[in-house]
Amino acid sequence: MSPETKKVINLIGIAMKSHNVVSGEFSTEKAVKEKKAALVIVAEDASDNTKKKFTNSCAFYNVPIYIFGDKEMLGHGIGKEFRASLAIIDKGLANAIEKQLKMI
């Protein structure tokens, strides 16, 4: 795992501890539609349908989206089981995570 990848996972963990993460398909979609999501991350091993749905939804609501890591890695980052998608609610944390994602 690259240092940048570790940093992203750590930042996701910080966001989770500060109650700034929603995870799971339904909650992530709801956060996007309610314009609460500042950043959406979808696992690389999520279904094509899931990736397409979030890519379209995020484009429509103008939310940055990244396909990053796998379900296990995203789940581990937030201290839960597998997660195919998650949204970062806090703008500052989202910017910090996005900065790291751009380096990968």
Sequence and secondary structure as in RCSB ss.txt:
>XXXX:A:sequence
MSPETKKVINLIGIAMKSHNVVSGEFSTEKAVKEKKAALVIVAEDASDNTKKKFTNSCAFYNVPIYIFGDKEMLG
HGIGKEFRASLAIIDKGLANAIEKQLKMI
>XXXX:A:secstr
  HHHHHHHHHHHHHHHTT EEESHHHHHHHHHTT  SEEEE TTS HHHHHHHHHHHHHHT  EEE S HHHHH
HHTTSS  SEEEE  HHHHHHHHHHHHH 
